[in-house]
Amino acid sequence: MNDKLPVIDLSAASGTPEDRARLHEALHSAARDVGFFHLTGHGIGDDETAALLRTMREFFALPEADRLAISNLNSPHFRGYTRIGDERTGGSRDWRDQLDIGAERAPRVPAADEPGYWWLDGPNQWPAALPELRTAALHWIDRLSAVAERLLHELLTAIGAPADFYDDAFADRPHLHLKLVRYPGSAPDGSGQGVGAHKDYGFLTLLLQDEVGGLQVEGPDGDFLDVPPLPGAFVVNLGELLEVATNGYLKATNHRVVSPPGARERYSVPFFYNPRLDARIEPVPFPHAHRAPGVTQDTTNPLFAEYGRNEIKGWLRAHPGVARRHHPDLLAPVPVG
């Protein structure tokens, strides 16, 4: 992997057969060899992006009391505001604060014989002082869901798989997730961990980042490479379920964020395109399957075909305060830290 991510122009999907062939060749290579790429031609306008970023900055400018009024500690569904340093990655605190938002749903309390991951369905928390945030965030989820669906279809086509193979897994109640994130600069203890090295749980992540750098991707030699912002582009990475789906032919790639220096702030908006919590991810048929090396084995992070088991595992680790308050019964079988 060189020091620049591939750039994929999704608008070529509406072009000539030659345009589509070039798109699929580039997308296949980017997804197989890197697992990360810039996405342009996605159809999200600069005005939409500016409106979301403006509203997000207004949220983080609210008095702390207004933000803490919607703390995720109030939510058994892990929705709401997380204070700086209260989220963990790899057992260490992340020097950022954030608002976690998902599809608006009625709260679900799983029965005794149902998986604990159903707790992840539920309502969002919204700041009373900024009602326009709800409209902006839910609009963004709708818009990026359409982009991600199209991208997944093109990616599957690119590797020779049926484009609609996972449509049923996303039907009805996909587990869509949006984060509004602020990195407030360096931690007082000098730690550079904005967010620690990790892989995402689901299928695809589409990241909007501002002009301040800090995102890094792990290369094949273990070194982390900077991903400078590209105006008008999303950074796309593959999640663990695509690795499971292709038996390792496509790989989820470690990435992290290094805190911006001093007191400089960085804002980012990752959107996670995930299937239904109870979806079981069957292996996708594709002509390169015989070249798949197998799924990455990590005893501290086992991968499950049932999506919700991956998701709840991650939330319990990342938000131990919420887990202890609302889900002590779920902690025993899942290592935390």
N, C-alpha and C positions, 0 to 999 in steps of 0.2 A: 504494500500500500504506500503510495507516495504521500506528500504532505498536503495534497489538495483533494477534497472529496469530489467524486463525479457529480456532474450537474445533469439532471434528468428533466426534460421539457415534456410535461404531461399533455400539453396541447397537441403533440404529434399523434396522440391516440385518435384524433379526429381528422388526420391527414390522409395522404395517399397510402396505398399498400407499401410503398417504399419507405415512407415516413414511419409507418407502424413497425416495419421490420427493423429499422434503425433504432427506434425506441426500445423494442423488445431486446435487441442485442445489448444495448447499453444498460438497460434495467437488469437483465440477467447477470451481466458482469458485476454491476455495482452491488447487487444483493448477495451474490455468491462470494465475491472476493473481498468486499469491504463491510457490508451490512449497514452502511451509512451512506447517504447522498443528499445533495441539495435538490429540492423539487421546485421547478418553475412551471409556468404555464398552467397553474392550478385554478385560475379563475377567481381567486379571492382578491378583491380590489384594494388599492392602497388606502382608500377612504374607510373601508371596513376595518382594516388593520389599525389605522390611526385612531378610530373611534374606540376600539377595544383597549388599546394601550393607554389612551387618555382616561378612560373609566377606571382601568386597573390602577393607574397612578393615584387617582382620586381616592380609591379605596385605601391604599397604603398610607395616604396622607391624613386619613381620619384619625381622631384621637384614639389612643390605645384602648381606652375603655369601650369605645364603639366596636373595635375589632374583637376584643376579648368577649364581648357580649354574644358573639357567635363562635366561641371557641369550639374546636372539635371535641374537647373533653365533655361537652354537653351531648354529643351525638354517638349513640351506639353504632351508627352507620359510617363513622369516620368522615363525616362531612363537616366543613367549617374551617375556621382559622386556626393555624398552628403558629405559636410564637417562635421567635428566633431561638434556635438551639434545641427545640423540643422534638424534632424528628431525628431518627437515627438511621444511618446507613453503615453497614459493616460494624455495628456496635458503637460507632462514634457519632457525635452530634453534628448535624448539618447546620452551617451558619447561614440560615435563610429563614424567612417566614413566608407563609403561603395560605391560599384559600383553596380548599378542595371542593369541587363541584361535580355532580353527576347528573344523569337523567332524573327529572323530577318524578318520584314514585311514592306511593303510600308506604309507610313503614311496614316491614315484614319481620315478624318474630318467628324464627324457625321452631317447628315442633320438636319434641325430644328425639324423634326418629329422622329428622331432616338435617342435612349438612349445615354446619355453622356459617358457611359462606353466605347464606341467605340474609344474614345481618347487613350485608353490603348494599342491599336494596333499601332505599328510604329517601326521605326528603332532604333537600339542601337547607342550609341556613343562610339568610341574606341580611345585609346590614340595613337597619331601618333608615339610617341617614343617607343612603345612596340607593334608592329603589331602581335607578336605571341600570345598576350592575346586573340585576337578574335578567333583564331584557338582552343586554349585550352578551352576557355569557351563554345563555341558552341559544341565542342566534348563532354564536360561534360554534357551539356543539353541532347544531344542525348543518351549518355550512361545511365544516370539516368532516363530518360523517360522510357527506356525499363525495368529497374529494378522496377520502380514505377508501371508500367502497370502490370507486373507479380505479384507484391505484392498485388495490389488491387484485382486482380482476385482470389488470394489465400485467401485474407481476406473475400471477399464476399462468397466464398465457405465455409470458416470456420464458418460463421454464418448461413449457409444453404440457401444462396441466389444464384441466377444464376450468374455465374462468369462473364458473358459478359453483365450484365444488363446495365452498364453505358458506354459501348463501343461507342455508338452513341454520347454521350455527349463529348467524347474526340476526335471524328473523325474530320478530316479536319484541324481545326485550334485551337488546345488546347492552353490555355493561360499558357505557361510554363514560369517560373520565377526563376532566379538565382541571388543570392546576394554574392558578395565577401566582407567580413566584417573584419575590424580591430578594436579591442578595445585597445586604447593606454594607458590604466592604469587609475588611479583614476582621477576624475575631480578636477579642482582647488578648487571648493567649497566644496569638500568632499563627494559629492553625489556618491552613489554606483550604480546608474542606468546606467548599460551598455546598456541594453534595458529593458523597463518596462514590467510589467506583461501584457500578451496579449494572445489571441488565434489566430490561423492562419485561413485564409479565406476559403481555398479550400478543397481538399480531403486529400492529404498526403504531409508531409514535410520530406525530407531526409537531415539530417544535418551531414556534415563533420566538426569535430572540432579538433583542434590541441591538444597538450598535456597539455595546460594550462586550468584549470577548470574555472567554473563560471556559467555554465548553471544550472538552478534550475527549478524543476517541483512542482506544487502545489498539495499537498496531500488532502485527503478527509476532514482533520481537518483544512485546511486552511494554514498549515505550508508549507514552501517551502523546498524541499529536493534537495541536490546536486546531479548532474549527472556527475560523474567522467568520463573522456574519456576512451573508450575501444579501444585499437589499432585494426585497421582493420575493425571497425564497424561503421555504420551510426546510429545516433539517429533518430528514426522515431516517429512522432506524427501525430495524426489525426486532420484534420481541421474541421471547422464549417459545411461544406457541408455534411460530413459524419454523423454529428449529425442530420442535417435536414433529410438526406436520411433515417435514421433508427429511426426517431422520438425520439431521445435521448437515444436509446439503446447503441449506441457508442457515446462517448462524446469527444468533443474538450476540451483539458485540458490547463489551464493557465500555462504559463512558462515565465521565465525572465532570464536575464544574469546580474550577479553582476560583476562590473568592477574588473579586476585583480588589486592587490595591487601595490602601488607605480607607477613606470614607466614601469612595465612589460607589454608587448603586448600579445594579444590573437587574433588568426585568426580563422575564421569559414566560412563555405560555405553552407548556406541553399539552398536547391532546392525545389521549390514548384510545385507540380503536380496538375494542375488545368484544368478543362474542358474549352470548348469554352465559350466565354463571354456571348453568348446568350443562353447557355444551361439552360433549366429548369430542376431542379433536382427532379424527381418524386420519391415518396416513394418506396423503394426497398421491394419486397415481401420476407419475410423470416419467418421461423417457430416460432421465439421468439418475433415477433412483439407485441404480446399481453402483453409482459412484459416490453415494452418500456415506460419509465416514462414521455415522452414528451420532447420537445426541451427546453433548458435553456432559461428563459425569462429575458431579460435585456433591460430596456427601453432606455438605452444609446447606445445599440448595437443590434438593431433588425436584425434578420436573414431573408434573402430572398431566395426563391427557385431559382430565376434567378441569376446565378452566378455573372454576371458582376456588379449587384447592390451592392453586398457585397464588391467586389474588389474596385470599384471606391470610395465607402464610406471610405474604409481604407486609400487609397492613399490621399484623400483630407484632412483627419485628420492628417496623418503622415507627410505630406509635405506641410505645409501651404504656404510657399514661392512660390512653383510651382503653387499651387491652385490659389493664389491671382494674379499671373502674367498671367496665361494662362486660368484659368477657373473660373472667378468670378461669371459667370452665374450659375455654378453648386453648389456654396457654400450655397445659401439660404436654400434649403431643407435639407441640411446635417449639423448637428451640428459639429463644429470644436473645438478641444481643449481637 
